[in-house]
């Protein structure tokens, strides 16, 4: 998938943000959880 050549949680959360923000104008953050104790939050 273009933009996910390096599929880390950080890259994935920004990729999701970039895809969803134009449609969801009130979007404030995207969280990707790898496990119950490991997560990444992107806040545009």
C-alpha positions as CSV (number, residue, x, y, z in Angstrom):
1,X,0.0,0.0,0.0
2,X,1.4,3.3,-1.0
3,X,2.6,5.3,2.0
4,X,2.9,2.2,4.2
5,X,6.2,0.8,2.9
6,X,7.5,1.2,6.5
7,X,4.5,-0.2,8.4
8,X,5.1,1.1,12.0
9,X,2.4,2.2,14.3
10,X,3.6,5.8,14.0
11,X,3.5,5.7,10.2
12,X,0.1,3.9,10.2
13,X,-1.5,6.4,12.5
14,X,-0.4,9.3,10.4
15,X,-1.5,7.5,7.2
16,X,-5.0,6.9,8.7
17,X,-5.1,10.6,9.7
18,X,-4.2,11.8,6.2
19,X,-6.9,9.6,4.7
20,X,-9.7,10.4,7.2
21,X,-9.1,14.1,8.0
22,X,-10.6,15.5,4.8
23,X,-13.9,13.7,5.5
24,X,-14.0,13.9,9.3
25,X,-13.2,17.5,9.9
26,X,-13.7,17.2,13.7
27,X,-11.1,14.4,13.9
28,X,-8.7,15.2,16.8
29,X,-6.6,12.1,17.0
30,X,-5.9,8.6,15.7
31,X,-4.7,5.9,18.1
32,X,-3.2,2.6,17.0
33,X,-2.8,-0.1,19.6
34,X,-0.3,-2.9,19.1
35,X,-1.0,-4.5,22.4
36,X,-2.9,-3.6,25.6
37,X,0.2,-1.7,26.8
38,X,1.7,-0.3,23.6
39,X,-0.1,2.4,21.6
40,X,0.7,5.3,19.3
41,X,-1.4,8.5,19.1
42,X,-1.3,11.0,16.3
43,X,-2.8,14.4,16.8
44,X,-2.4,16.1,13.4
